Amino acid sequence: MKLLFPAIVSTLFIGNYAEIPFVVATWANDGFQAAAQKAIDRLKTNPNHRMLALVEGLTECEDRQCDTTVGFGGSPDESGETTLDALLMDGPGQKMGAVGDLRKVKAAAKVAWAVMNYTQHSFMVGNQATTFAVKMGFQEQDLTTDTSSKMHQDWLDANCQPNFWVNVEPDPRKGCGPYKPSIIEKKIKKSKGYKDIFSKTSHDTIGMVVIDTNTDVAVGTSTNGARNKIPGRVGDSPIPGAGAYVDNEVGGAAGTGDGDVMMRFLPSFLAVERMKAGTNPTKAAETAIFRIRQYYPDYFGAVIAAHKDGRHGAACNGMDTFSYIVGRADEDKVKVYTVKCM
């Protein structure tokens, strides 16, 4: 069902607006700004090519290795390997392509695009996703760099702290594995330094919402996941409704942060559903964050939301403030917006 009287609804909300077409993306460091700029510049030259703008924007962040948390050469897992997750969703037709635990291929967003366009599937994972990517013409290569190698060695030198293991032997808070299940029931405890695993400096998934001149909407994410994760782990970023979600009648949303917690609540889906019910984007994002906060009050994360009428907003938890980026076709440079967290 189409929204009635969008212009009237807009005048009732005092908040942030953007002229269509526009792009909204998570975080505000240089690489993320460059990614949003790439996407909006593409929309300026190709106003209705939302998917092209989205893929080029995400790829820009991957190539720049944004904060070493997106793309190759960052966030190695326990074995020292960098693996990638990415999601694309297109509003018209509710199409989707995603990859998880992608290995030895740099262009995660482009591989997700290939899943969407060259298969009848929605999600491919692991080594088989790599095999698919190579068949589609992508180059297989080592994603390790000197930076990621040092990250891994520093972690080993720190007795594998912090890590994601619980209820195993030997005590994961005191040393490295290999681990096995503990025969003694214990209360689940997070390892020392858990709060450092997800922070502004260690986990900055790029999430992006693109709205073109036809007010059609596309969303996407890209990340190399949680640093020192257990091999095989996939976070929220490539999961529809968790990492990002779109409803072409309303708009889109995307999340970033502690994916192991966030995926349990589908915050992007909830934010879009709240906008569909008439809630403004800021309040919709706050609702999604509050839902998680009820169960995990200290978790780290944020949600951005964009309505196809031009409104946008964000909400966050576990940090003082969160900044996101908006690129508008009627402005030369992207702008940074900052919100206070709950």
N, C-alpha and C positions, 0 to 999 in steps of 0.2 A: 504494500500500500504506500502510495506517495505521501510525503509530508505536505500538509496544507499550510498555505500562507507562510512560507519560510521567511519572507522579509519581515512580516509582523512579529514572528517568533524571535527573530534576531534582535529587533529593537528592544525587546523586553530583557535582554541579557547584557549586562555591562561587563565586558571582558575583552579577550584578545580576538582580533579578526585578521584575515588575510584575503586579498583579492585572488580570485581563482584565475589561472591554476596556481597551486601552491604545494609546498613540500614541508613536512614536519618530521624531525629526526631527533633521536636521543643524543644526549651529551653535547658538550660545547667546546671541546678541545680542538686544536687546529685540524687534525685529520677528519674529525666528524663534520666540522664546518665545510671542509673541502668536499666531502661526500655529498652534503646537502646542496652545496653550490653546483656541483656537477649535475645533480638531478634537476634542479630548477633551470639551469642553463639549457639542458636538453629540452625541457618543456617550452622554453622560450623559442626554440627553433622548430620543435615538433610538438605543438600544443596538445595533441591528443595521444601522444605516444607515452602513456603513463608507465607501461611495463618497461619500455626502453629506458626511460628516465630512472625508474626504480633499480633496474639491474646495473645500470652504469653508476648510479650513486653508491650502491652497496659495494660494487667492485672497486670503486675508488678507495673506499675505506679498507678493503682487503689488501689492495696493492700498497697502501700507505702503512699497513700494519697498525691501525689506529690503537694507540696506547698499548701495543703488543697483545691486545685482547681480541682483536679481529684479524683474520688472515693468518698467513704462514709465520713461522718463527716466533711463536709466543705460546704461553699457557701450556707447557708440555704436561703430559700425563705422567703417571708414576714410572712408566718405562722410558720417559724422555721424549716421546713422540707427540707432535702437534697434530691434532685432528680437528676437523671443521664441521660446523652445523650451519644450515641456511634454510630459509623458508621464503617462498613467494606465494601471494594470494592475489587473484584478480577479481574485482567485484562483479563485472559482467560475466555471467555464467558460473560464478563461484568456483573458479578454477584454482588449482593448487599444484605446486611442485616443491619438494623438500628433500634435503639430504641430511643425514645424521652420522656422526663418527666417520666422516669422509676422510680417507687417507691418501696422501701422496698426490693430491691435485689441489692447486692453489685457488682456482676460480670457483668457490663454493656456490655463489649466487648464480653463476652462469650454468653450473651443473643442475641446480634446482630448476632453472628455466628449461633446460633440456628434458628433465623429468616431466615438466608440465606440458611441453610441446611435442615430445617425440614418443611418449608412452601413454597408456591409459591408467597408469598408476599415479599415486600422489606422493609417496614417500619411499626413498631408498636409503639403505644404511650400509656402513662398514666397507669391507673389502669388495663386496659385490657392487656397491655404489661406485667405487673406483674403477672396477671392470667396465661398468656401464659408461662412465665418463670417458675412458680411453676409447671405447667403441664409437663414441660421439665426437672423437677428434681432440680431446683434451690431452695435454702432455702429463705423463706421470713423472714426478720428481720428488726429491727429499724436501720436506717442509721445515727441516731443522736448520737453524742458523746459529752463529756464535752466541747470540743473545739468549736463545732458548736453551742452548747447551749449558750456558752459565747458570740460568735459572734452575735447571735440573740438578746441576752439581751442587749449587748452594743449598738446595733442598736436601740432598743426600747428606751433605756435610752438617746439616742441622738436625740429623737423626730423623729425617723424613717428617719434619714438623712444619706447618700443620698438615693433617691429612683427614680423610673422610671415613676412616674405619671406626666401628664401634663393636663391642661385645665379641672381641676376638683375642686370641693369644698369639704372640706375646702382646703386652699392653701397647696399643698403637700410640699412646701419648708419650711413650718413652723411647721408642725406637722403630726401626724399619721391619718389614716382614721378612720372609713370607708369613702370612697370618693363617690361622685356622679358627673355626668357631670355638668360642669358649664353652667349656662344659659346665661352667658355673653361671647361673642366671645373675645378671647384673642390671642395674638401672642404666639405660642408655645415656652415655655421656659423650659430649663433643670433645674432640681433641684440643689440646692446648693451642691457642692462637686461632681458633675457628673464626672469630670475627674478622681476622685479617684475610681470610680466604675470599670473601666478597666485600669489595670496597671500591671507591672511586679509582684507585690505582691498580686494581687487580682484576676487575671484571666489568668491562664496558661494552656489552653487546650493542651493536648498532641496530636500532629499529627505525623504520621509516614508513611514513604514510604519504602517498602521492595522489593528488586530485587534479585531474586535467580540465581542459576547457569545456568538455561535455559534462562535467561533474561526475565522471566515472572515477572509481577509487581503486587503488592497488596498495598493498602493504607488503613489507618484507623485513627480514632480519639476517644478520650474519655474525658469527662469533667463532672463536676457537675454544670456548667453553671455560670451565673452571680449572685454574692452575692446580697441578698435582692431583687431578681427578683419577679415580680408579679406571683403568683402561676399559673401554666399552660404555662408559657413562655418556648419556645424552641428556642435555638440559632442556629447558623450556623453549629455547629459541626456535627450533624447527617444528614445534608442535602447534597446529592451528588452534586458536583460542587462548593459548598460553603465551607464546612468543609474540604473535600478532594475529589480528582478525579483521575481516572486512565485511560490511554489508552495504551493497551498492546503493541502497535506498537512503542510507544514513551517513556513513563514513567509515573510519578505521581507527585502530588503536594498536599499540605495540608496547612491549615491556622490556625491562632490563633489570639485572640483579641476580639474586639467589634463585636460580632456576629450579633447583631441587625442591624448594618450597613453593615457588610461584606456580609451577605447572599443576599443582594439586588444586588450584582454585580458578584456573582459566581466566585470569584477570583481563586479558584483552577482549575476550568474548563478553565478559560481564560489562566492561566499559561501553562497548558498542551497543549492547542490549539496553543499557541505561539511556544512552543517547537516543535510541529508537523509541524509548518510552517518553522522551521529551526533556530529559535532563541535559544540562549544558555540559560540554566536554570536561571542564575542570571538575565539576561535581561527579561526573561519571567516573573519571579516573580516581577521585577520592574514594568513591564507593568500592571500587575494585581493590584499592590498597587497604581500606579498612576491613574488608572481608578477610584478607590474609592476616592482618594485624590482630584480629580477634583471637587467632590461634597461635601466631608467632609474633609477639609484640616487638621483638628486637631484630626482625629480619631486615635485610638490605635489599631495596628495590624501588623501581619507579615505573609509572605507566604514562604514556603520552596518548592523547586522543584528539582526533580532528573530525569535525563535521563538514559535510560537503557544502554547507552554506558559508563556509569561511571561518567559523569559530574553531578555536583550538585551546588546549589546556593540558596540564600535567599534574601529577601528585606523586609523593614519594615517602619513604620510610627508612629509618636507619642511618640517616645523614642529616646534616643541618639544612642544606639546600640542594636542589637539583636543577640543572640547566639543560634546556633543549633548544633546538634550532628551528627557525621558520624561514623558508625561502619563498619569496613572492615574485611573480612575473613582472610586476610593475616597479621592482626595486633592483638595483645593481648587485647588492650584497645581501647575504643572509643575515638575519638578526638572532641574537641570543635572548631567550626569556628565562627567568629564574624564579622558582617557586620555593617557599619554605615547606619543609617536610613536617609530617605529623609527629 
